[in-house]
């Protein structure tokens, strides 16, 4: 019982693809939207990029896992998952029929052929706990998928030019450029978490708008969904005949705001307490309040010494102070991932802002940051 067993379990999903359609037609639910709604972006991933052809012919589960895709173990009977042929693209198609590939939706016809594919919010902003195997486990919604290599995945499309493919393959795991297809500049940023947003005024690195602004921007201009989006500040105007995005933004926001930050790991509590004092004296002006950000205030790159390029491409030309809750979970740091560890973050600010911290103060500050 190998990949054929998966098709046997899929049943009516393989015959008609109705499960994916029913998920989209079901009463509004933020979790359902986040996990399963493509907003009609099959028009990009199927009609333009032809990714359904690539997946069916060349993407085995092993290949999918190698580029950071995740498998929801709760969607697959354990005995089937244990015996499935992970080297066969047919198994990937069957997993799509079970809605088991996190952030990817597929439609499968009566012959078991993959006819459509689209992506959801969960592709970049969910991972799994690896409880079954690396890349296979229970969903962790809101956790950034830093294993995901979106550029590598897009580069598999037969519709790309060699020049486009070269750009996409340059990004690497955990990075995505949400403006490249708008301005043609190659400057990817680290995929951010989607948890811990309750009380945070601005979601994005550059604070272009409220959370639902960015949800709409990504759904329509990046995922390729059907909807209306307009922002004259960046010269983007999308007018769709059908809007499958706007009516879902409120429920999507509610679900995102419900995603709490993961609990902090054990740290030296005495060191963290000393680090809090260092933080309050040197960092709390910008990383203030319970969310540890002064947003909606924004800052010029020169204030903190980070690379300015990405900000110049945004609507604000400025950066937002990063909320710090759950900071331990998602290295690397800064929008461009230029700091591999929290210690590197502390060293950067110590040097750039001339803080003159001692070695012990730096260690204590890192302990405090890890405790958030």
Wavefront OBJ file of the C-alpha trace (Angstrom):
o trace
v 0.000 0.000 0.000
v 1.927 3.021 -1.280
v 0.674 6.039 -3.211
v -2.374 4.065 -4.429
v -3.500 3.812 -0.819
v -3.608 7.575 -0.633
v -5.921 7.724 -3.629
v -8.132 5.108 -2.023
v -8.411 7.231 1.108
v -9.075 10.425 -0.877
v -12.273 8.991 -2.302
v -14.678 11.604 -3.617
v -12.043 14.352 -3.473
v -10.142 12.642 -6.252
v -13.322 12.187 -8.229
v -14.557 15.772 -8.195
v -12.344 18.115 -6.159
v -15.499 19.078 -4.215
v -13.806 19.253 -0.798
v -11.678 22.246 -1.764
v -14.709 23.944 -3.321
v -16.850 23.300 -0.246
v -14.172 24.859 1.967
v -14.373 28.032 -0.076
v -18.191 28.083 -0.048
v -18.515 27.351 3.668
v -19.650 30.064 6.114
v -16.989 32.675 6.762
v -14.301 31.538 9.151
v -10.994 33.262 9.621
v -9.169 30.006 10.193
v -10.712 28.466 7.077
v -9.798 31.517 5.016
v -6.248 31.566 6.365
v -5.672 27.869 5.754
v -7.674 27.057 2.637
v -8.870 30.123 0.704
v -6.968 30.920 -2.480
v -9.026 34.038 -3.297
v -9.177 32.697 -6.845
v -5.410 32.820 -7.301
v -5.526 29.715 -9.479
v -5.578 32.274 -12.279
v -1.906 32.914 -11.479
v -0.591 29.554 -10.262
v -2.506 27.437 -12.779
v -3.374 29.577 -15.786
v -0.158 31.629 -15.911
v 2.582 29.745 -14.080
v 1.220 26.238 -14.896
v 2.371 24.916 -11.550
v -0.192 22.106 -11.667
v 1.795 20.636 -14.552
v 5.059 20.948 -12.622
v 3.656 19.347 -9.481
v 2.025 16.436 -11.283
v 5.128 15.603 -13.301
v 8.088 16.449 -11.100
v 7.262 17.310 -7.475
v 7.408 14.307 -5.180
v 6.841 14.737 -1.444
v 10.611 14.528 -1.001
v 11.050 17.409 -3.448
v 8.247 19.379 -1.808
v 9.758 18.945 1.651
v 13.181 19.943 0.303
v 11.843 23.353 -0.756
v 10.146 23.852 2.612
v 6.576 22.778 1.933
v 4.886 21.195 4.941
v 2.474 18.284 5.357
v -0.423 18.447 7.810
v -0.275 15.041 9.480
v -3.804 15.471 10.870
v -5.179 15.367 7.310
v -3.660 11.964 6.492
v -4.358 8.635 8.223
v -1.097 7.675 9.999
v -0.898 4.206 8.443
v -1.231 5.694 4.954
v 1.363 8.368 5.569
v 3.784 5.803 6.940
v 3.582 3.614 3.835
v 3.219 6.235 1.092
v 5.811 6.486 -1.679
v 7.465 9.806 -0.920
v 9.438 9.693 -4.164
v 6.366 9.797 -6.409
v 4.657 12.982 -7.674
v 1.421 10.971 -7.616
v 1.665 10.946 -3.830
v 1.933 14.739 -3.795
v -1.206 14.938 -5.918
v -3.007 12.607 -3.528
v -1.859 14.685 -0.536
v -3.276 17.756 -2.232
v -6.554 15.905 -2.605
v -6.566 15.435 1.152
v -5.822 19.134 1.810
v -2.655 17.948 3.521
v -0.085 20.233 1.887
v -0.014 23.318 4.090
v -0.895 26.445 2.123
v -1.496 24.711 -1.224
v -4.915 23.844 -2.649
v -5.417 21.497 -5.578
v -8.357 20.283 -7.631
v -8.243 16.705 -8.878
v -10.465 15.178 -11.553
v -12.096 11.741 -11.681
v -8.955 10.205 -13.185
v -6.719 11.481 -10.406
v -5.242 14.294 -12.504
v -4.306 17.577 -10.883
v -6.181 20.215 -12.890
v -5.807 23.333 -10.741
v -3.527 24.584 -7.981
v -3.538 27.723 -5.844
v -1.946 28.966 -2.629
v -3.239 30.354 0.671
v -1.970 32.582 3.490
v -0.749 29.484 5.314
v 1.913 28.766 2.697
v 4.289 31.372 4.135
v 2.745 31.975 7.545
v 2.286 28.461 8.920
v 4.575 25.558 9.600
v 4.270 22.220 11.418
v 5.730 20.849 14.623
v 7.684 18.016 12.910
v 6.032 15.520 15.255
v 5.892 12.806 12.555
v 9.044 13.651 10.600
v 10.877 16.790 9.475
v 8.283 18.857 7.629
v 5.381 16.600 8.667
v 3.303 17.237 11.768
v 0.567 19.321 13.356
v -0.054 22.806 11.996
v 1.393 25.876 13.711
v -0.600 28.743 12.251
v 1.070 32.135 12.310
v 4.603 30.747 12.597
v 6.737 31.948 9.690
v 7.869 29.135 7.427
v 11.563 29.966 7.342
v 12.265 26.654 5.565
v 10.095 27.667 2.630
v 11.916 28.678 -0.545
v 9.215 30.576 -2.458
v 11.595 31.758 -5.130
v 12.785 28.223 -5.854
v 9.176 27.045 -6.096
v 8.197 29.848 -8.488
v 11.331 29.212 -10.549
v 9.993 25.764 -11.468
v 7.324 27.360 -13.655
v 7.818 26.769 -17.391
v 6.326 30.203 -18.058
v 9.331 32.154 -16.734
v 12.220 33.670 -18.642
v 15.773 32.733 -17.679
v 16.260 36.228 -16.219
v 13.178 35.870 -14.008
v 14.252 32.416 -12.902
v 17.666 33.750 -11.906
v 16.075 36.354 -9.652
v 13.727 33.898 -7.965
v 16.433 31.338 -7.279
v 18.574 34.041 -5.647
v 16.197 34.553 -2.706
v 16.788 31.407 -0.665
v 14.760 29.749 2.127
v 12.757 32.071 4.369
v 12.889 35.057 2.004
v 10.336 36.640 -0.308
v 10.169 39.934 -2.176
v 6.582 41.267 -2.080
v 7.462 44.154 -4.392
v 9.624 42.568 -7.105
v 6.692 42.046 -9.461
v 5.709 45.692 -8.882
v 8.982 47.615 -9.266
v 11.382 45.020 -10.706
v 13.952 45.489 -7.904
v 15.367 42.311 -6.392
v 15.504 42.907 -2.618
v 13.824 40.066 -0.673
v 12.894 40.292 2.987
v 12.506 37.676 5.707
v 9.061 36.072 5.925
v 7.542 37.541 9.125
v 5.378 35.806 11.722
v 1.612 36.328 11.642
v 1.108 35.709 15.360
v 1.238 38.213 18.213
v -0.474 40.952 16.192
v -3.117 41.787 18.805
v -2.598 45.426 19.717
v 0.028 46.001 16.997
v -0.938 48.982 14.872
v 1.019 48.111 11.753
v 1.882 44.623 10.493
v 4.536 45.204 7.870
v 8.197 46.138 8.050
v 7.456 49.524 6.491
v 4.087 50.201 8.085
v 2.253 50.859 4.818
v -1.170 50.375 6.387
v -3.252 48.453 8.859
v -3.150 44.674 8.846
v -6.048 44.261 6.429
v -4.336 46.616 3.981
v -1.411 44.219 3.763
v -3.684 41.163 3.626
v -5.402 42.670 0.591
v -2.114 43.714 -1.001
v -0.655 40.230 -0.674
v -3.826 38.356 -1.665
v -4.266 40.394 -4.839
v -0.826 41.541 -6.002
v 1.300 38.618 -4.746
v -0.874 35.520 -4.457
v -2.711 36.552 -7.618
v -6.212 36.467 -6.135
v -9.255 38.123 -7.642
v -9.977 41.447 -5.963
v -9.677 45.205 -6.028
v -6.649 47.019 -4.650
v -5.523 50.598 -5.086
v -2.647 52.545 -3.554
v -1.484 55.606 -5.492
v 1.493 55.959 -3.140
v 3.128 52.998 -4.863
v 1.337 53.254 -8.187
v -0.639 50.040 -7.825
v -4.176 49.857 -9.182
v -5.950 46.497 -9.593
v -9.584 46.429 -10.685
v -10.995 42.928 -10.928
v -14.340 41.924 -12.368
v -14.796 39.684 -9.338
v -13.733 40.500 -5.777
v -13.077 37.364 -3.723
v -10.946 39.163 -1.136
v -12.590 42.203 0.456
v -15.530 40.443 2.102
v -13.151 38.016 3.839
v -10.688 40.516 5.303
v -12.554 41.069 8.584
v -12.770 37.357 9.436
v -9.163 36.835 8.370
v -8.056 39.676 10.627
v -9.981 38.262 13.586
v -8.220 34.934 13.188
v -4.797 36.507 12.837
v -5.352 38.564 15.976
v -6.282 35.384 17.853
v -2.900 33.785 17.147
v -0.863 34.186 20.316
v 2.906 34.190 20.398
v 4.505 30.862 21.342
v 5.614 30.501 24.927
v 9.181 31.512 25.620
v 11.825 28.868 26.312
v 13.445 28.550 29.712
v 15.962 31.297 30.362
v 18.108 32.428 33.274
v 15.516 34.488 35.121
v 18.095 36.524 37.030
v 19.916 37.383 33.801
v 16.622 38.265 32.112
v 15.716 40.584 34.999
v 19.050 42.368 34.672
v 18.528 42.462 30.921
v 15.163 44.149 31.416
v 16.934 47.042 33.091
v 19.362 47.293 30.161
v 16.434 47.158 27.741
v 14.469 49.870 29.544
v 17.489 52.162 29.506
v 18.463 51.658 25.876
v 15.670 50.098 23.786
v 12.268 50.942 25.240
v 11.895 54.309 23.528
v 11.117 52.540 20.237
v 10.158 49.083 21.518
v 7.561 50.340 23.962
v 4.442 49.100 25.674
v 3.106 45.573 25.920
v 3.701 44.930 22.211
v 7.253 46.308 22.338
v 6.736 48.627 19.376
v 5.970 52.334 19.124
v 3.975 51.796 15.905
v 2.168 53.639 14.358
v 5.298 55.763 14.707
v 7.796 55.078 11.918
v 11.547 55.630 11.635
v 14.096 56.468 8.985
v 16.654 53.767 8.272
v 19.389 56.121 9.445
v 17.965 56.073 12.973
v 18.870 52.421 13.443
v 21.495 51.691 10.804
v 19.530 49.094 8.844
v 19.684 48.834 5.062
v 17.445 51.563 3.571
v 16.654 50.034 0.158
v 13.493 48.156 1.058
v 11.996 51.223 2.733
v 12.584 53.337 -0.379
v 10.376 50.915 -2.323
v 7.468 51.217 0.114
v 4.604 53.653 0.506
v 6.076 55.208 3.668
v 9.832 55.182 2.890
v 10.281 54.371 6.604
v 10.508 51.387 8.942
v 8.322 50.257 11.829
v 9.894 49.142 15.111
v 9.501 45.370 15.211
v 7.158 43.940 17.867
v 9.309 41.724 20.068
v 6.937 39.118 21.509
v 8.031 35.630 20.496
v 11.299 37.004 19.168
v 13.206 33.858 20.128
v 11.246 31.795 17.611
v 12.036 33.443 14.287
v 15.691 34.169 13.491
v 17.252 35.704 11.441
v 16.478 39.290 12.402
v 15.900 42.670 10.761
v 13.822 42.882 7.612
v 16.723 41.633 5.493
v 17.848 38.876 7.852
v 21.227 40.542 8.300
v 21.451 39.535 11.981
v 21.597 35.766 12.391
v 21.078 35.798 16.173
v 19.769 38.026 18.938
v 23.364 38.507 20.032
v 24.100 39.935 16.585
v 21.118 42.295 16.947
v 22.470 43.560 20.264
v 25.970 43.975 18.808
v 24.545 45.974 15.898
v 22.729 48.466 18.089
v 25.546 48.663 20.599
v 27.921 49.721 17.822
v 25.555 51.887 15.763
v 24.012 53.768 18.687
v 27.254 53.879 20.714
v 25.601 52.273 23.733
v 28.895 51.047 25.209
v 27.335 47.942 26.713
v 29.579 45.561 28.603
v 29.833 41.907 27.603
v 27.722 40.941 30.625
v 25.064 43.522 29.787
v 24.820 42.139 26.278
v 24.332 38.613 27.573
v 21.674 39.793 30.000
v 19.878 41.740 27.278
v 19.794 38.658 25.044
v 18.355 36.644 27.933
v 15.577 39.216 28.340
v 14.791 39.234 24.619
v 14.583 35.447 24.644
v 12.107 35.594 27.502
v 9.512 37.667 25.631
l 1 2 3 4 5 6 7 8 9 10 11 12 13 14 15 16 17 18 19 20 21 22 23 24 25 26 27 28 29 30 31 32 33 34 35 36 37 38 39 40 41 42 43 44 45 46 47 48 49 50 51 52 53 54 55 56 57 58 59 60 61 62 63 64 65 66 67 68 69 70 71 72 73 74 75 76 77 78 79 80 81 82 83 84 85 86 87 88 89 90 91 92 93 94 95 96 97 98 99 100 101 102 103 104 105 106 107 108 109 110 111 112 113 114 115 116 117 118 119 120 121 122 123 124 125 126 127 128 129 130 131 132 133 134 135 136 137 138 139 140 141 142 143 144 145 146 147 148 149 150 151 152 153 154 155 156 157 158 159 160 161 162 163 164 165 166 167 168 169 170 171 172 173 174 175 176 177 178 179 180 181 182 183 184 185 186 187 188 189 190 191 192 193 194 195 196 197 198 199 200 201 202 203 204 205 206 207 208 209 210 211 212 213 214 215 216 217 218 219 220 221 222 223 224 225 226 227 228 229 230 231 232 233 234 235 236 237 238 239 240 241 242 243 244 245 246 247 248 249 250 251 252 253 254 255 256 257 258 259 260 261 262 263 264 265 266 267 268 269 270 271 272 273 274 275 276 277 278 279 280 281 282 283 284 285 286 287 288 289 290 291 292 293 294 295 296 297 298 299 300 301 302 303 304 305 306 307 308 309 310 311 312 313 314 315 316 317 318 319 320 321 322 323 324 325 326 327 328 329 330 331 332 333 334 335 336 337 338 339 340 341 342 343 344 345 346 347 348 349 350 351 352 353 354 355 356 357 358 359 360 361 362 363 364 365 366 367 368 369 370 371 372
